[in-house]
Amino acid sequence: MLLCTDVGNTNIKFALYKGKAQLLKFKFSTNPRNTEDEFSADLYTTLKINGFEPEDIDGSIISSVVPIVTEALCKAIKKISGVKTLILGPGVKSGLDLRIDNPATLGTDLLAMGVAAKEMYPCPAVVIGLGTATTIFYLDKNKKYCGGTISPGVSISLDALTRGGALLPSVDFTSPKKVIGTNTEDCMRSGIINGTACMIDGMIERFNAERDPAATIIATGGLAQSIVKNCKCDIIVNDDLILEGLRLIFEKNRSSMRNS
């Protein structure tokens, strides 16, 4: 079995695969203070209560945008399974042609998303990541990564709004029933959710004007469902895009992992 791990700023997402089949998916909150032993206990317990034996894991790959978490998590996986983890980064074969100024600076989450989109969907494609940051990038008709945009994510925008506005309350991400809110909470929800949806629609329009209007549009991330249903564009939602990309990348590097 293969354990794929996506370490984000807010959550750590895990998926267990046998071949192409996803057997289990779970997540922990990202806590940079967690120790190797704490990660080991959490992983071991989660796997066992779901009927999986940690020692049956024969492969592991991590994409991480929180370096302080990576080492402890790799040691934890090694402790419970005996497997060395492949850390996605420079030197790891992805099969994705990066047509950007400095490929080494590309976030590993974006790399995994690009690999999955390239393999799973028709190109050209516009790929949207709705995480801590909102990322949008473009794959051309030859499946080459051509760059994109990065902007503050939904959660960051809401946090900034509540911190900066002394009288503004914290709200959840429930989608408002109408655009024009009639109370403070719904006005904030509409501004954040519909505002992000409008930004995505507008960015897609500009991508299309600069590139190819026939692009497939894919979105991923914890808030993708909530945002996309308020967009006017036809957007495919795939919550597992990064995890699927990690699975594909591991397969490209499996032989080198056996020899390491």
C-alpha positions in Angstrom: 0.0 0.0 0.0 1.1 3.6 -0.7 0.6 6.4 1.8 0.3 9.8 0.2 0.6 12.9 2.4 -0.3 16.5 1.6 1.0 18.9 4.2 -0.8 22.2 3.9 -0.7 25.3 6.1 -4.1 24.4 7.6 -4.5 20.6 7.3 -2.4 17.5 6.7 -4.3 15.2 4.3 -3.5 11.5 3.9 -4.7 8.9 1.5 -3.9 5.2 1.4 -3.8 3.6 -2.1 -3.5 0.1 -3.4 -2.7 0.6 -7.1 -5.1 3.2 -8.3 -7.7 2.5 -5.7 -8.0 4.8 -2.8 -8.6 2.7 0.3 -8.7 5.4 3.0 -8.6 9.2 3.3 -8.2 11.2 6.5 -6.7 14.5 7.8 -5.2 16.1 10.8 -4.9 19.8 11.6 -1.4 21.1 10.9 0.4 21.7 14.1 4.1 22.6 13.7 4.7 21.8 17.4 3.7 18.1 16.9 6.5 15.7 17.7 7.5 12.5 15.9 5.9 10.5 18.7 2.7 12.4 18.5 2.5 11.9 14.7 3.3 8.2 15.1 0.6 7.7 17.7 -2.0 9.6 15.6 -1.2 7.7 12.4 -0.9 4.3 14.0 -4.3 4.7 15.8 -6.1 6.1 12.7 -4.8 3.2 10.5 -5.6 0.5 13.1 -9.2 1.7 13.8 -9.9 1.7 10.1 -8.7 -1.9 9.7 -5.3 -1.3 8.2 -1.9 -2.5 9.4 0.8 0.1 9.3 3.5 -2.5 8.4 1.5 -3.2 5.2 2.6 0.2 3.9 5.3 -0.3 1.3 5.6 3.2 -0.1 5.3 6.8 1.1 5.4 10.2 -0.5 5.0 13.7 0.9 4.2 17.1 -0.5 4.8 19.8 2.1 4.6 23.5 2.2 5.4 23.5 6.0 9.0 22.4 6.2 9.1 22.3 10.0 6.5 19.5 9.9 8.1 17.4 7.2 11.0 15.8 9.2 8.9 14.8 12.2 6.2 13.3 9.9 8.7 11.4 7.8 10.3 9.9 11.0 6.8 9.0 12.3 6.0 7.2 9.1 9.3 5.3 9.2 8.6 4.4 12.8 5.2 2.8 12.2 5.8 1.3 8.8 9.6 0.9 8.3 9.3 2.8 5.0 11.4 5.7 3.9 9.3 8.6 2.6 9.9 10.2 -0.8 9.8 14.0 -0.2 8.6 15.8 -3.3 11.0 18.5 -4.5 13.9 19.1 -6.8 15.4 15.9 -8.2 12.1 13.9 -8.0 10.8 12.9 -11.4 7.4 14.4 -12.1 7.0 14.2 -15.9 5.7 17.7 -15.9 7.3 20.2 -18.3 7.7 23.4 -16.4 7.8 26.5 -18.6 8.4 29.1 -15.8 11.3 31.3 -14.9 12.7 29.1 -12.1 11.1 25.6 -11.8 12.8 25.0 -8.5 10.6 27.6 -6.8 7.3 26.0 -7.8 5.4 24.8 -4.7 5.2 21.0 -4.5 1.4 21.2 -4.0 1.1 23.0 -7.4 3.5 20.4 -8.9 1.3 17.5 -7.7 -1.9 19.3 -8.9 -0.3 19.8 -12.3 0.7 16.2 -12.7 -2.8 15.0 -11.8 -4.5 17.4 -14.1 -2.1 16.5 -16.9 -2.8 12.8 -16.5 -6.5 12.9 -15.7 -8.1 15.7 -17.8 -8.0 17.1 -21.4 -5.6 19.9 -21.9 -5.4 22.9 -22.2 -6.5 23.3 -18.6 -6.9 25.9 -16.0 -6.4 24.5 -12.5 -7.6 26.3 -9.4 -6.4 25.5 -5.8 -8.7 26.9 -3.1 -6.5 26.4 0.0 -4.7 28.8 2.3 -3.8 30.7 -0.9 -5.9 30.7 -4.0 -3.8 29.5 -6.9 -4.6 29.4 -10.5 -2.3 27.9 -13.2 -2.4 27.0 -16.9 -1.5 23.8 -18.7 -1.3 24.3 -22.5 -2.5 21.9 -25.1 0.9 20.1 -24.9 0.4 19.6 -21.2 3.1 22.0 -20.3 2.9 24.1 -17.1 2.9 27.7 -18.2 2.5 29.7 -15.0 -0.4 31.3 -13.2 -1.5 33.5 -10.3 -1.4 33.4 -6.4 -3.8 35.4 -4.3 -4.9 35.4 -0.6 -7.1 32.4 0.2 -10.7 32.5 1.5 -9.6 31.9 5.1 -6.8 34.4 5.0 -9.2 37.0 3.6 -11.8 36.4 6.3 -9.2 36.4 9.1 -7.9 39.8 7.8 -11.4 41.1 7.6 -12.3 40.2 11.2 -9.0 41.3 12.6 -9.0 44.6 10.8 -12.7 45.4 11.5 -13.2 45.7 15.2 -17.0 45.4 15.0 -17.1 42.5 12.5 -17.8 39.0 13.9 -16.3 35.7 12.9 -18.5 33.8 10.6 -18.5 30.3 9.0 -18.4 29.6 5.3 -22.1 28.7 4.8 -23.0 29.9 1.4 -25.5 32.8 1.6 -28.9 32.3 -0.1 -28.6 35.6 -2.0 -25.9 38.0 -3.0 -27.3 41.1 -1.3 -27.1 40.3 2.5 -29.5 41.8 5.0 -27.4 41.3 8.1 -23.7 41.7 8.9 -22.9 37.9 8.9 -24.5 37.3 5.5 -23.0 40.4 4.0 -19.5 39.0 5.0 -20.3 35.5 3.7 -21.5 36.9 0.4 -18.4 39.2 0.1 -16.0 36.3 0.8 -17.7 33.5 -1.1 -19.4 35.4 -4.0 -16.4 37.7 -4.2 -14.0 34.8 -4.6 -16.4 33.2 -7.1 -16.4 36.4 -9.2 -12.6 36.6 -9.0 -12.3 33.1 -10.3 -14.8 33.7 -13.1 -12.9 36.9 -14.0 -9.5 35.3 -13.9 -10.7 32.4 -16.1 -12.0 35.0 -18.6 -8.6 36.6 -18.6 -6.7 33.3 -18.9 -9.0 32.4 -21.9 -8.3 35.8 -23.5 -4.5 35.3 -23.1 -4.5 31.6 -24.0 -7.2 29.1 -25.2 -10.9 29.6 -24.4 -11.5 25.8 -24.8 -9.5 25.0 -21.6 -10.8 22.4 -19.2 -11.3 24.0 -15.7 -10.6 22.0 -12.6 -10.8 23.1 -8.9 -9.6 21.5 -5.8 -9.3 22.3 -2.1 -11.4 22.2 1.0 -13.6 25.1 0.0 -13.9 24.2 -3.7 -17.4 22.9 -3.5 -18.7 26.0 -1.7 -17.0 28.4 -4.0 -17.5 26.7 -7.4 -21.3 26.4 -7.0 -21.4 30.2 -7.0 -19.2 30.5 -10.2 -20.7 31.0 -13.6 -18.0 29.0 -15.4 -18.3 25.2 -15.8 -15.7 23.9 -13.3 -14.9 20.3 -12.4 -14.3 19.8 -8.7 -11.7 17.1 -7.6 -10.9 17.2 -3.9 -8.1 14.7 -4.3 -6.1 16.3 -7.0 -2.9 16.7 -4.9 -3.2 13.2 -3.5 -3.7 11.7 -6.9 -0.7 13.7 -8.2 1.4 12.3 -5.4 0.3 8.8 -6.3 1.3 9.3 -9.9 4.6 10.9 -9.1 5.5 8.0 -6.7 4.9 5.5 -9.5 7.3 7.4 -11.7 10.0 7.2 -9.0 9.2 3.7 -7.5 12.2 2.0 -9.1 14.6 4.6 -7.8 13.1 4.2 -4.3 13.8 0.5 -4.4 17.4 1.2 -5.2 17.9 3.9 -2.5 
